[in-house]
């Protein structure tokens, strides 16, 4: 009841967080002031006169979040804890248990443990569900229970968790955790330097630069920079990472906005490390934002070859604006454009379909641009690689598997039923894949295709026109064909699914470090990158 009331207040509330500080850019100040006054009086009346006791802070939080959901997913209200978490993420250091944790309604699920950090030393594993932290039941904790895991260095806490249906306990002593931007780099046998850049925090460019110098001192003659799964981060660090391979005073990215002061061009500021060493950048559907800025600049200047799958397409620029009481509004202020003029953003939140979902640019609406050498490149969201690989793709069924944690949950089950001492030559077999499909059937995995969404609309229209009985058999036939196609799609998208399953399983036995080591011998994208780099004629041909 309360949420329904508050959502009706959402639109006026945006004026408080955004428009007050930018009045000079908005023409109708009277309308702004009017809406603020309406909301203020309405909010007061609800809290003074509603039949049940209200929680003003909770009402306001709901109103703000509901309002911002009408804009884009990156414009967010941050309370004091959120502000601190953002600072920690950017710095790459914090005090906690050293694990990636997912907050769910009644439990905290361990997604990944960092080797030799407190959670790992206490015996926690991916898939473990934290039920209680000291005497606090996670299911009954009103706020984000994950915050209870952080605290003062050397402070201890008792953890009650569930693993494979059994309840266990352990004690964890918090410690300083340092999250590297470059968790792995290595010189491969063919004198190719391989560097993983997992995030764009404040250390990103310095760690990449150090890795490049180290690898070159070992004899590296080629470089692979792996940006797969990198969600982005600091804009300045994206420019500095590009600067390692591109000369000083080179345009890297342009931002454009309806507000003139946010229209800016960003150039490299330093002398580069190496502008000629052959370079391959790896990207996939989870490479976003700052990752796309780097990949886009390298591609537009024909400085290197992009390998993998089209990147995520997150081209909206956010800036934090300080609000009262230590809170912030992280607000989208502009869009990113690559040096050739391509817009990185994939979804248009200004245009939405009948279900309220943002519209994705259609292939036929892509615009053509040219690189420095005159190669054709296109916008439409994200960076389209020069060399595409099926193992890097994220189809609809794969996205559904990830969103439903099907791959994660199967890897958990696999880990506890397979004792593997050496993963160096691990292969996810056809038999394993059949077991995975049986697992999906057993757990009731399902997802809805775009065709099914359209079919639902037809059903509703038929009911409204009272002809649903006449066409019911035809609709059932179509649904059967869709179901058959969905079963086939799991097999058709086997390469990308097997790639993700392999990654998740290897991590269970050897942590992230072992996964990267495994990559250097088996990963299709790295093997393809090496082939390109080891063939100067092919490398040059791609960049012509």
C-alpha positions in Angstrom: 0.0 0.0 0.0 2.7 2.4 1.0 4.8 1.7 -2.1 1.8 2.3 -4.3 1.3 5.7 -2.8 4.9 6.7 -2.9 5.3 5.8 -6.6 2.7 8.3 -7.4 5.0 10.9 -5.9 8.0 9.9 -7.8 8.0 12.3 -10.8 7.8 15.5 -8.7 10.7 14.3 -6.5 13.2 14.3 -9.3 13.2 18.0 -9.2 14.8 18.0 -5.7 17.7 15.8 -6.7 18.5 17.2 -10.2 16.9 20.4 -11.1 17.5 22.6 -8.1 21.3 22.6 -8.7 20.9 23.2 -12.4 18.2 25.9 -12.6 20.3 28.0 -15.0 19.9 25.2 -17.6 16.1 24.8 -17.2 13.7 27.4 -18.4 10.5 26.8 -16.4 11.6 27.6 -12.9 8.0 28.3 -11.7 6.9 24.7 -12.7 9.9 23.3 -10.8 9.1 25.3 -7.7 5.4 24.3 -8.0 6.1 20.6 -8.2 8.5 20.7 -5.2 5.9 22.5 -3.1 3.2 19.9 -4.1 5.5 17.0 -3.1 6.6 18.6 0.2 3.0 19.2 1.4 1.8 15.8 0.2 4.7 14.0 1.9 4.0 15.8 5.1 0.3 14.9 5.0 1.0 11.2 4.4 3.3 11.0 7.4 1.0 13.0 9.7 -2.4 11.4 8.7 -1.9 8.0 7.3 -3.9 5.3 9.1 -0.8 3.3 10.1 2.5 4.4 11.4 4.8 5.4 8.5 8.6 5.3 8.1 9.5 8.6 6.5 13.0 7.5 5.5 11.7 4.3 3.9 9.0 6.2 2.1 11.5 8.7 0.7 13.9 6.0 -0.3 11.2 4.2 -2.2 10.0 7.3 -3.9 13.5 8.3 -5.0 14.3 4.8 -6.3 11.0 4.5 -8.1 11.4 7.8 -9.7 14.9 7.2 -10.9 13.9 3.8 -12.4 12.1 5.8 -15.1 15.4 7.3 -16.3 18.2 4.8 -16.7 19.7 2.1 -14.5 22.9 4.2 -13.9 21.2 7.2 -12.4 21.1 6.2 -8.7 20.6 7.6 -5.3 23.4 6.7 -2.9 23.0 6.7 0.9 26.1 7.2 3.1 27.0 3.4 2.9 26.7 3.4 -0.9 29.0 6.5 -1.1 31.6 4.7 1.0 31.3 1.5 -1.1 31.9 3.5 -4.3 35.0 5.1 -2.7 36.3 1.6 -1.8 35.7 0.2 -5.2 37.5 3.1 -6.9 40.4 2.8 -4.5 40.6 -1.0 -4.7 41.2 -1.4 -1.0 38.8 -2.2 1.9 38.6 -4.1 5.2 36.4 -7.2 5.0 36.4 -10.9 4.3 37.9 -11.0 0.8 35.0 -12.4 -1.1 32.4 -11.4 -3.8 29.0 -11.8 -2.2 25.5 -11.6 -3.7 22.7 -10.2 -1.5 19.5 -12.2 -1.8 16.2 -11.8 0.2 17.1 -14.3 3.0 20.8 -15.2 2.5 24.1 -13.9 1.4 25.6 -16.2 -1.3 29.4 -16.4 -1.7 30.0 -15.9 -5.4 33.8 -16.0 -5.3 36.5 -16.1 -2.6 39.9 -14.4 -3.0 42.9 -16.7 -2.4 44.5 -16.4 1.0 42.1 -13.8 2.3 39.8 -14.2 5.4 36.9 -16.0 3.8 39.2 -18.4 2.0 41.1 -19.1 5.2 37.9 -19.7 7.1 36.9 -22.4 4.6 34.1 -20.6 2.8 33.5 -21.7 -0.8 31.4 -20.3 -3.8 27.8 -21.4 -3.4 27.9 -21.2 0.4 24.8 -19.3 1.8 25.4 -17.2 4.8 22.4 -17.4 7.2 23.7 -15.6 10.3 26.5 -13.1 11.1 27.1 -13.3 14.8 23.6 -13.1 16.3 22.0 -11.4 13.3 19.8 -13.4 11.0 20.3 -12.3 7.5 16.7 -13.0 6.6 15.5 -10.6 9.3 18.0 -7.8 8.7 16.2 -4.9 7.2 19.2 -3.2 5.6 21.9 -4.7 3.3 23.3 -7.6 5.4 26.4 -7.6 3.3 27.6 -4.5 5.1 27.9 -6.6 8.3 30.8 -8.4 6.7 33.0 -5.3 6.6 34.4 -3.8 9.8 37.6 -3.0 11.7 40.8 -4.8 10.9 41.4 -8.0 12.9 37.8 -8.0 14.3 36.2 -11.4 14.4 32.7 -12.6 13.6 31.0 -16.0 13.7 29.3 -17.1 10.5 26.6 -19.6 10.2 26.2 -20.9 6.6 24.5 -23.6 4.5 26.5 -25.8 2.1 24.8 -28.5 0.1 21.9 -28.6 2.5 24.0 -28.9 5.6 24.4 -26.0 8.2 27.9 -25.2 9.3 29.7 -22.5 11.3 33.1 -20.8 11.1 34.9 -17.8 12.5 36.3 -15.1 10.2 38.8 -12.4 11.2 38.5 -9.3 9.0 41.6 -8.0 7.2 42.7 -5.4 4.7 41.7 -6.5 1.2 43.5 -5.2 -1.8 41.8 -5.8 -5.2 44.2 -5.6 -8.0 43.1 -4.0 -11.3 45.6 -6.4 -13.0 45.2 -9.7 -11.2 47.3 -11.6 -13.7 49.9 -11.2 -16.4 52.4 -13.6 -18.0 54.8 -14.0 -20.9 53.6 -16.8 -23.1 55.8 -19.3 -25.0 55.6 -17.4 -28.3 56.9 -14.2 -26.6 53.4 -12.8 -26.4 52.6 -10.8 -23.2 49.2 -11.6 -21.8 47.6 -9.0 -19.4 44.2 -9.2 -17.6 42.7 -5.9 -16.7 39.6 -6.7 -14.6 38.5 -3.2 -13.5 39.3 0.5 -14.0 40.0 1.6 -10.4 42.6 4.2 -9.4 45.4 1.7 -10.0 44.4 0.5 -13.4 46.8 2.4 -15.7 49.8 2.2 -13.3 49.3 -1.6 -13.0 48.9 -2.1 -16.8 52.0 0.1 -17.4 54.0 -1.9 -14.9 52.9 -5.2 -16.5 53.8 -4.0 -20.0 57.2 -2.9 -18.9 57.8 -6.1 -17.0 56.7 -8.3 -19.9 58.9 -6.3 -22.4 61.9 -6.7 -20.1 61.2 -10.5 -20.3 61.2 -10.3 -24.1 57.6 -9.7 -25.0 57.2 -8.7 -28.6 53.4 -8.7 -28.8 50.7 -7.9 -26.2 47.2 -9.3 -25.5 45.1 -7.0 -23.2 42.1 -9.0 -21.8 39.1 -6.7 -21.1 36.5 -9.5 -21.0 34.1 -9.1 -18.1 35.5 -5.7 -17.2 32.6 -3.5 -16.2 34.5 -0.3 -16.4 35.2 2.4 -13.8 37.1 5.6 -13.8 37.1 7.6 -17.1 40.5 9.1 -16.4 42.0 5.6 -16.1 40.5 4.6 -19.4 42.3 7.5 -21.0 45.5 6.6 -19.2 45.4 3.0 -20.3 44.8 4.0 -23.9 47.8 6.4 -23.5 50.1 3.4 -22.9 49.7 2.4 -26.5 48.7 5.7 -28.1 50.7 9.0 -28.4 50.3 12.1 -26.3 47.6 14.7 -27.2 45.5 12.0 -28.9 41.7 12.3 -28.7 40.4 9.3 -26.8 36.7 10.0 -26.1 34.2 12.8 -26.5 31.2 13.4 -24.2 28.0 15.1 -25.4 25.1 16.4 -23.5 22.1 18.7 -23.7 24.0 20.8 -21.0 26.8 22.6 -22.7 29.3 22.5 -19.9 29.3 18.7 -20.0 30.4 18.6 -23.7 34.1 17.7 -23.5 37.0 16.1 -25.4 39.5 14.0 -23.5 43.0 13.6 -24.8 46.0 11.6 -23.7 48.3 13.5 -21.4 51.6 11.5 -21.2 54.3 10.1 -23.3 53.3 6.5 -24.2 55.2 3.3 -23.4 55.0 1.7 -26.8 53.0 2.9 -29.9 54.1 0.1 -32.2 54.1 -3.2 -30.4 51.5 -5.5 -32.0 48.4 -5.5 -29.9 45.1 -7.5 -29.5 42.3 -6.4 -27.2 39.8 -9.1 -26.0 36.2 -8.0 -25.3 32.8 -9.7 -24.8 29.3 -8.8 -23.8 30.3 -8.0 -20.3 33.0 -5.5 -21.3 31.5 -2.1 -20.6 32.0 1.6 -20.2 35.7 2.3 -19.7 36.6 -1.0 -21.4 34.7 0.2 -24.4 36.5 3.5 -24.4 39.8 1.8 -24.6 38.7 -0.8 -27.2 37.0 2.0 -29.3 40.1 4.2 -29.3 42.5 1.4 -30.1 40.2 0.3 -33.0 39.5 3.8 -34.3 43.2 4.6 -34.6 44.0 1.1 -36.0 46.4 0.6 -33.2 45.4 -3.0 -32.5 42.9 -5.8 -33.4 39.8 -6.3 -31.3 38.8 -10.0 -30.8 35.7 -11.5 -29.2 32.1 -10.4 -29.2 30.3 -7.1 -29.3 30.8 -5.3 -26.0 28.0 -4.4 -23.6 27.2 -0.9 -24.9 27.3 1.2 -21.8 27.9 4.7 -23.2 26.3 6.9 -20.5 28.5 9.1 -18.4 27.7 9.5 -14.7 28.9 12.1 -12.2 28.2 12.1 -8.4 26.4 15.2 -7.1 26.6 15.8 -3.3 23.3 15.9 -1.5 22.4 16.5 2.2 23.7 14.3 5.1 26.5 12.7 3.2 24.3 11.2 0.4 24.8 11.5 -3.3 23.0 11.4 -6.6 24.9 9.6 -9.3 23.4 11.2 -12.3 23.8 10.5 -16.0 25.1 13.8 -17.6 26.3 12.9 -21.1 27.1 10.1 -23.6 30.4 8.7 -24.7 31.6 8.9 -28.3 34.7 7.2 -29.7 37.3 9.2 -31.7 35.6 8.3 -35.0 32.3 9.6 -33.6 30.6 6.4 -32.7 28.1 6.4 -29.8 28.9 3.5 -27.4 25.4 3.4 -25.9 23.2 0.4 -27.0 19.9 1.1 -25.3 17.9 4.3 -25.8 16.2 5.1 -22.5 14.5 8.1 -24.1 12.5 5.7 -26.3 10.6 2.7 -24.8 8.4 0.0 -26.1 4.9 -0.8 -25.0 6.2 -2.7 -22.0 8.3 0.3 -20.9 11.6 -1.3 -21.9 14.3 0.9 -23.6 14.6 0.4 -27.3 17.8 -1.1 -28.7 19.2 0.3 -32.0 18.3 -2.0 -34.9 21.0 -3.3 -37.2 19.5 -1.6 -40.2 19.8 1.7 -38.3 23.5 1.4 -37.5 25.6 4.4 -38.8 28.9 3.9 -40.6 32.1 5.5 -39.5 35.7 5.1 -40.6 38.9 4.4 -38.7 42.2 6.3 -39.2 43.1 3.8 -42.1 39.6 4.1 -43.6 38.2 0.9 -42.3 34.4 0.8 -41.9 33.1 0.6 -38.3 29.6 1.0 -37.0 27.8 2.4 -34.0 24.6 0.8 -32.6 26.0 0.2 -29.1 29.2 -1.3 -27.9 32.3 -2.1 -29.9 32.0 -4.7 -32.6 35.2 -6.7 -32.7 37.4 -7.1 -35.9 37.4 -10.9 -35.3 34.3 -12.4 -33.8 34.3 -15.7 -32.0 31.2 -17.8 -31.0 32.7 -18.7 -27.6 32.5 -15.0 -26.7 28.9 -14.5 -27.5 26.0 -14.0 -25.1 22.8 -15.1 -26.8 19.4 -14.8 -25.2 19.5 -18.3 -23.8 23.0 -17.7 -22.3 21.9 -14.5 -20.7 18.9 -16.3 -19.2 21.2 -19.1 -17.9 23.4 -16.4 -16.2 20.5 -14.4 -14.8 19.0 -17.6 -13.3 22.4 -18.6 -11.8 22.0 -21.9 -13.7 25.7 -22.0 -14.7 26.8 -21.0 -11.2 24.6 -23.6 -9.5 25.7 -26.4 -11.8 29.4 -25.5 -11.2 28.7 -25.8 -7.4 27.1 -29.2 -7.8 29.9 -30.3 -10.2 32.6 -29.2 -7.7 31.2 -31.3 -4.8 30.7 -34.4 -7.0 34.1 -34.4 -8.9 37.4 -34.6 -7.2 39.9 -33.0 -9.7 43.5 -32.6 -8.5 44.9 -31.1 -11.8 42.8 -28.8 -13.9 45.5 -27.9 -16.4 44.0 -30.1 -19.1 40.4 -30.0 -18.0 37.9 -30.4 -20.8 34.1 -29.9 -20.3 33.0 -33.1 -22.1 29.9 -33.9 -24.2 28.9 -36.1 -21.3 29.2 -33.2 -18.9 27.1 -31.0 -21.2 24.4 -33.7 -21.3 24.5 -33.7 -17.5 24.1 -29.9 -17.6 21.0 -30.2 -19.7 19.6 -32.8 -17.3 20.3 -30.4 -14.5 18.4 -27.6 -16.2 15.4 -30.0 -16.6 15.6 -31.1 -13.0 15.8 -27.5 -11.7 13.0 -26.3 -13.9 15.0 -23.8 -15.9 12.9 -21.7 -18.3 13.1 -18.4 -20.1 10.8 -16.4 -22.4 11.8 -15.6 -25.9 10.8 -12.4 -27.8 8.6 -14.5 -29.9 6.7 -15.8 -26.8 6.3 -12.2 -25.6 4.7 -11.4 -29.0 2.5 -14.5 -28.7 1.3 -13.4 -25.3 0.2 -10.1 -26.9 -1.7 -12.1 -29.6 -3.4 -14.2 -26.9 -4.5 -11.1 -25.0 -5.8 -9.4 -28.1 -7.7 -12.5 -29.0 -9.3 -12.7 -25.6 -10.3 -9.0 -25.9 -11.9 -9.7 -29.2 -13.5 -12.9 -28.0 -11.8 -15.1 -30.6 -9.3 -16.9 -28.4 -11.2 -20.2 -28.6 -11.2 -20.1 -32.4 -7.4 -19.7 -32.7 -6.4 -21.7 -29.6 -5.2 -24.7 -31.5 -3.0 -22.5 -33.8 -1.5 -20.8 -30.8 -0.7 -24.1 -29.1 1.0 -25.3 -32.3 3.1 -22.2 -32.4 4.0 -22.6 -28.7 5.1 -26.3 -29.3 7.4 -25.1 -32.1 8.9 -22.4 -29.9 9.5 -25.0 -27.1 11.2 -27.3 -29.6 13.4 -24.4 -30.8 14.3 -23.5 -27.2 15.5 -27.0 -26.6 17.6 -26.9 -29.8 19.0 -23.5 -28.8 20.9 -24.9 -25.9 22.7 -27.2 -28.3 23.1 -24.4 -30.9 24.8 -22.1 -28.4 26.9 -24.9 -26.9 30.3 -23.1 -27.5 29.4 -20.0 -25.5 27.7 -22.0 -22.8 30.6 -24.5 -22.4 33.0 -21.6 -22.3 31.2 -20.1 -19.3 30.7 -23.5 -17.6 34.4 -24.2 -17.9 35.4 -20.8 -16.5 33.1 -21.3 -13.5 34.2 -24.8 -12.8 38.0 -24.1 -13.1 37.6 -21.2 -10.6 36.2 -23.6 -8.0 39.4 -25.6 -7.9 42.1 -23.0 -8.6 40.6 -19.6 -7.9 40.7 -16.8 -10.4 44.5 -17.0 -10.7 44.3 -20.6 -11.8 41.6 -19.7 -14.3 43.9 -17.2 -16.0 46.7 -19.8 -16.1 44.2 -22.2 -17.7 43.3 -19.5 -20.2 46.8 -19.2 -21.5 46.7 -22.9 -22.7 43.1 -23.5 -23.6 41.0 -20.3 -24.1 39.7 -19.9 -27.7 40.0 -16.1 -27.7 43.6 -16.1 -26.4 44.6 -18.9 -28.9 43.0 -16.9 -31.7 44.7 -13.7 -30.6 48.1 -15.5 -30.6 47.4 -16.8 -34.2 46.7 -13.2 -35.3 49.8 -11.8 -33.6 52.0 -14.6 -34.9 50.9 -13.8 -38.5 52.2 -10.3 -39.4 50.4 -10.4 -42.7 47.1 -11.3 -41.2 47.5 -8.7 -38.5 48.3 -6.0 -41.1 45.5 -7.1 -43.4 42.9 -6.8 -40.6 44.0 -3.2 -39.9 44.1 -2.1 -43.5 
